[in-house]
């Protein structure tokens, strides 16, 4: 495969059984082949997208000292600001050339879970920042719910199989700023090759060159979305749960050509996580003679903790 398939969520949401099934088949096949799709027909209005980009640009333009006031110690970067070079890919020493922010879940009807998740961090300097971030979180979460419903059908599960696991799930919205490059990076890129931890990732801001995906032949191909598309990929949790039937594909964000070093890049991934108690045990209908069980039983919470340790975001 040399390009990312494109699908339209409106087909799945239509009352036309044929269109709905065609969407299920298309997205499922794409996730078996390369683990990525470009999705039209999502729930993000253009005005919300524009407002979100405006707010995050305002935030990243704040003085470093101001931004660092929002870097919260001892929570593994789960909420608020994470400064430049703090995160590195699994197995890589060099920090990625980026800074980012984390909006987390807005828990409903579950006081115990609300106390378990860190609080979202309020930016005093930007009155609209948190309101816009919350609305974008909600619309991306809604989009992700229907993508997972389509995948449940593809996996021959009940359509709403994932619903209870993602309601109040430990999801993260991460606006990222890749600042201008001022000197030749030493063995560092904007985001080193990695797989995502979660169930699925919905990415805003993949309109320009930079994001690359590794296909089954080990070739790096550009993943460029149209302005009305989200790039959506399978994460390690879903890959594990499906015995690697659905692929969590290695991807990276490469540095731009030297003539574009002076430009910033922004992207906004939404990492759809389930509640920590979800069992990621391999689904029985993804195991057969040709596909023996590949993974040990584990919960989503245990798996997340393992990966945060590997990334250096929490200490043992």
C-alpha positions as CSV (number, residue, x, y, z in Angstrom):
1,X,0.0,0.0,0.0
2,X,1.4,3.4,-1.0
3,X,-1.3,5.8,0.1
4,X,-3.7,6.2,3.0
5,X,-7.3,5.1,2.3
6,X,-10.1,7.7,2.7
7,X,-13.5,6.9,4.2
8,X,-16.6,9.0,5.1
9,X,-18.2,8.6,8.5
10,X,-21.5,9.8,7.0
11,X,-21.8,6.5,5.3
12,X,-21.8,4.7,8.6
13,X,-24.2,7.1,10.1
14,X,-26.7,6.9,7.2
15,X,-29.8,4.8,7.3
16,X,-28.6,2.9,4.3
17,X,-27.5,-0.6,5.4
18,X,-25.4,-1.0,2.2
19,X,-23.4,2.2,2.8
20,X,-23.0,1.4,6.4
21,X,-21.6,-2.1,5.7
22,X,-19.3,-0.7,3.0
23,X,-17.8,1.7,5.5
24,X,-17.3,-1.1,8.0
25,X,-15.6,-3.2,5.3
26,X,-13.4,-0.3,4.1
27,X,-12.2,0.8,7.5
28,X,-11.6,-2.7,8.8
29,X,-9.6,-3.7,5.7
30,X,-7.5,-0.5,5.9
31,X,-6.7,-1.2,9.5
32,X,-5.7,-4.7,8.7
33,X,-3.5,-3.5,5.8
34,X,-1.8,-0.3,7.1
35,X,-3.5,0.8,10.3
36,X,-4.4,4.3,9.1
37,X,-7.4,6.0,7.4
38,X,-8.3,9.5,6.4
39,X,-11.8,10.2,7.7
40,X,-14.3,12.8,6.4
41,X,-17.7,13.4,7.9
42,X,-16.5,13.8,11.5
43,X,-18.2,16.0,14.1
44,X,-15.7,18.9,14.2
45,X,-17.1,22.1,12.7
46,X,-14.7,24.4,10.8
47,X,-15.3,27.2,13.3
48,X,-14.3,24.9,16.2
49,X,-11.2,23.8,14.4
50,X,-10.2,27.4,13.6
51,X,-10.8,28.5,17.2
52,X,-8.8,25.6,18.6
53,X,-5.8,26.4,16.4
54,X,-6.0,30.1,17.3
55,X,-6.1,29.3,21.1
56,X,-3.2,26.8,21.0
57,X,-1.0,29.2,18.9
58,X,-1.7,31.9,21.5
59,X,-0.7,29.5,24.3
60,X,2.6,28.3,22.7
61,X,3.5,32.0,22.0
62,X,3.4,32.8,25.7
63,X,6.8,33.3,27.4
64,X,8.6,30.1,28.4
65,X,8.4,31.1,32.1
66,X,4.6,31.5,31.8
67,X,4.1,28.1,30.1
68,X,6.3,26.4,32.7
69,X,3.9,27.6,35.4
70,X,1.5,25.1,33.9
71,X,3.9,22.1,34.0
72,X,2.6,20.0,36.8
73,X,5.2,17.8,38.6
74,X,4.6,14.1,39.6
75,X,1.7,13.3,37.2
76,X,3.7,12.0,34.3
77,X,2.6,14.9,32.0
78,X,-1.0,13.7,32.0
79,X,-2.4,17.2,32.2
80,X,-1.2,20.7,31.4
81,X,2.1,21.7,29.7
82,X,5.0,19.4,28.8
83,X,8.1,21.4,27.8
84,X,10.4,21.1,24.8
85,X,12.3,17.8,24.5
86,X,10.8,16.1,27.6
87,X,9.3,13.1,25.7
88,X,11.2,10.6,23.7
89,X,10.1,7.5,21.7
90,X,10.4,4.1,23.2
91,X,14.1,3.0,23.1
92,X,15.4,6.4,22.0
93,X,17.6,8.7,24.2
94,X,17.0,12.0,22.3
95,X,14.0,14.0,23.2
96,X,11.5,14.8,20.4
97,X,11.6,18.4,19.1
98,X,8.3,19.4,20.4
99,X,6.3,20.9,23.3
100,X,2.7,20.1,24.0
101,X,-0.4,20.5,26.2
102,X,-2.7,17.8,27.6
103,X,-6.5,18.2,28.0
104,X,-7.9,15.1,29.8
105,X,-11.3,13.5,30.4
106,X,-14.2,15.6,31.8
107,X,-15.7,12.9,34.0
108,X,-19.5,12.6,34.3
109,X,-21.5,10.8,37.0
110,X,-18.5,9.1,38.7
111,X,-17.1,10.9,41.6
112,X,-14.5,8.1,42.4
113,X,-13.1,8.3,38.8
114,X,-13.1,12.1,38.9
115,X,-10.9,11.9,42.0
116,X,-8.6,9.3,40.3
117,X,-7.9,11.4,37.2
118,X,-5.7,14.5,37.5
119,X,-7.7,17.8,37.1
120,X,-7.5,19.7,33.9
121,X,-5.3,22.8,34.2
122,X,-6.8,26.2,33.6
123,X,-4.8,28.8,31.6
124,X,-5.5,32.1,33.3
125,X,-4.0,34.2,30.4
126,X,-6.4,32.8,27.8
127,X,-10.1,32.9,28.8
128,X,-11.3,30.8,25.8
129,X,-8.5,28.2,25.8
130,X,-10.1,25.7,28.1
131,X,-13.7,26.1,26.8
132,X,-12.5,25.5,23.2
133,X,-10.3,22.6,24.3
134,X,-13.2,20.9,26.1
135,X,-15.6,21.2,23.1
136,X,-12.9,19.8,20.7
137,X,-12.3,16.9,23.2
138,X,-16.0,16.1,23.2
139,X,-16.4,16.2,19.4
140,X,-13.3,14.0,18.8
141,X,-14.5,11.6,21.5
142,X,-17.9,11.4,19.7
143,X,-16.3,10.7,16.4
144,X,-14.1,8.1,17.9
145,X,-17.1,6.3,19.4
146,X,-18.6,5.7,16.0
147,X,-15.3,4.6,14.5
148,X,-15.1,2.0,17.2
149,X,-18.7,0.9,16.6
150,X,-17.8,0.2,13.0
151,X,-14.7,-1.7,14.1
152,X,-16.8,-3.7,16.6
153,X,-19.0,-4.8,13.7
154,X,-16.0,-5.7,11.6
155,X,-14.7,-7.8,14.4
156,X,-18.1,-9.5,14.6
157,X,-18.8,-8.1,18.1
158,X,-21.9,-6.3,19.2
159,X,-21.9,-2.8,17.7
160,X,-21.8,-1.0,21.1
161,X,-19.1,-3.4,22.5
162,X,-16.6,-0.5,23.2
163,X,-19.1,2.1,24.4
164,X,-19.0,1.2,28.1
165,X,-15.2,1.0,28.1
166,X,-14.7,4.5,26.5
167,X,-17.3,6.3,28.5
168,X,-15.2,8.4,31.0
169,X,-12.2,6.7,29.5
170,X,-8.7,8.1,30.2
171,X,-8.5,9.9,26.8
172,X,-6.1,12.7,26.1
173,X,-6.3,15.7,23.6
174,X,-2.7,16.8,22.9
175,X,-2.1,20.1,21.0
176,X,1.5,19.9,19.8
177,X,3.9,22.7,18.7
178,X,7.0,21.7,16.7
179,X,9.0,25.0,17.0
180,X,11.2,26.3,14.2
181,X,14.5,24.4,14.0
182,X,17.4,26.8,14.8
183,X,20.4,24.4,14.3
184,X,21.0,21.0,12.8
185,X,19.4,18.5,15.2
186,X,21.7,15.8,16.5
187,X,19.9,12.5,15.8
188,X,16.6,14.0,16.8
189,X,13.4,14.5,14.8
190,X,10.1,16.2,15.5
191,X,8.6,12.9,16.6
192,X,10.7,9.7,16.4
193,X,9.2,6.5,15.0
194,X,6.7,5.0,17.4
195,X,3.4,3.3,17.8
196,X,0.6,4.8,19.9
197,X,-0.4,3.3,23.2
198,X,-4.2,3.7,23.1
199,X,-7.2,2.2,21.2
200,X,-7.3,4.7,18.3
201,X,-5.8,8.1,17.6
202,X,-7.6,10.9,15.8
203,X,-5.2,13.4,14.3
204,X,-5.9,17.0,13.3
205,X,-3.3,19.0,11.4
206,X,-1.9,16.3,9.1
207,X,-2.5,18.5,6.0
208,X,1.2,19.2,5.2
209,X,4.2,16.9,4.7
210,X,5.8,15.6,7.9
211,X,3.8,12.6,9.1
212,X,5.0,9.4,7.7
213,X,3.7,5.8,8.1
214,X,5.6,2.6,7.6
215,X,3.8,0.1,5.3
216,X,4.1,-3.7,5.4
217,X,7.2,-3.5,3.1
218,X,9.0,-1.3,5.6
219,X,8.7,1.7,3.3
220,X,7.9,5.2,4.7
221,X,4.9,6.8,3.0
222,X,3.6,10.3,3.5
223,X,0.2,10.5,5.3
224,X,-1.3,13.8,4.2
225,X,-5.0,14.5,5.0
226,X,-7.3,16.9,3.1
227,X,-8.4,20.0,5.0
228,X,-11.8,18.3,5.9
229,X,-10.2,15.0,7.0
230,X,-8.9,13.5,10.3
231,X,-6.1,11.0,10.1
232,X,-7.1,8.0,12.3
233,X,-4.9,5.1,13.3
234,X,-4.9,2.0,15.4
235,X,-3.0,2.1,18.7
236,X,-1.2,-0.7,20.6
237,X,-4.2,-1.4,22.9
238,X,-6.6,-2.2,20.1
239,X,-3.9,-4.1,18.2
240,X,-3.2,-6.3,21.2
241,X,-6.9,-6.8,21.9
242,X,-7.4,-8.1,18.3
243,X,-4.3,-10.3,18.3
244,X,-2.7,-7.9,15.8
245,X,-5.5,-8.4,13.3
246,X,-5.8,-4.6,13.3
247,X,-2.4,-3.0,12.9
248,X,-0.8,-0.5,15.2
249,X,1.5,1.0,12.6
250,X,4.8,2.6,13.3
251,X,4.8,6.3,12.3
252,X,7.0,9.4,12.7
253,X,7.1,13.2,12.1
254,X,10.2,14.0,10.2
255,X,12.0,17.3,10.2
256,X,11.2,19.6,7.2
257,X,13.6,20.5,4.4
258,X,16.2,23.0,5.5
259,X,14.4,25.9,3.8
260,X,11.4,25.4,6.0
261,X,13.3,25.1,9.3
262,X,12.1,28.6,10.3
263,X,8.5,27.5,10.4
264,X,6.4,26.1,13.2
265,X,4.2,23.0,12.8
266,X,1.1,22.3,14.8
267,X,-0.8,19.0,15.1
268,X,-3.5,17.9,17.5
269,X,-3.9,14.2,18.2
270,X,-6.7,12.8,20.3
271,X,-5.7,9.6,22.0
272,X,-8.8,7.5,22.7
273,X,-8.2,5.5,25.9
274,X,-10.6,3.2,27.6
275,X,-11.2,3.1,31.4
276,X,-8.2,1.4,33.2
277,X,-10.3,-1.7,34.1
278,X,-10.8,-2.7,30.5
279,X,-9.3,-6.1,29.9
280,X,-7.1,-6.1,26.8
281,X,-7.1,-9.9,26.7
282,X,-7.0,-11.2,23.1
283,X,-10.5,-11.6,21.7
284,X,-11.4,-15.3,21.2
285,X,-12.6,-14.7,17.6
286,X,-9.2,-13.3,16.7
287,X,-7.5,-16.6,17.6
288,X,-7.3,-19.6,15.3
289,X,-4.9,-22.3,14.1
290,X,-3.1,-19.8,11.8
291,X,-3.2,-17.0,14.4
292,X,-2.3,-18.3,17.9
293,X,-2.6,-16.0,20.8
294,X,0.3,-13.5,20.8
295,X,-0.2,-11.5,24.0
296,X,-0.5,-12.1,27.7
297,X,-3.6,-10.9,29.5
298,X,-3.4,-7.3,30.8
299,X,-5.7,-4.4,31.7
300,X,-5.6,-1.1,29.9
301,X,-4.4,0.6,33.1
302,X,-1.5,-1.8,33.6
303,X,-0.5,-1.5,30.0
304,X,-0.5,2.3,30.1
305,X,1.7,2.4,33.2
306,X,4.2,0.1,31.5
307,X,4.4,2.4,28.5
308,X,4.6,5.6,30.5
309,X,7.6,4.1,32.3
310,X,9.3,3.2,28.9
311,X,8.7,6.7,27.6
312,X,10.3,8.3,30.7
313,X,7.1,10.2,31.6
314,X,6.8,8.5,35.0
315,X,9.5,7.1,37.3
316,X,9.5,3.6,38.6
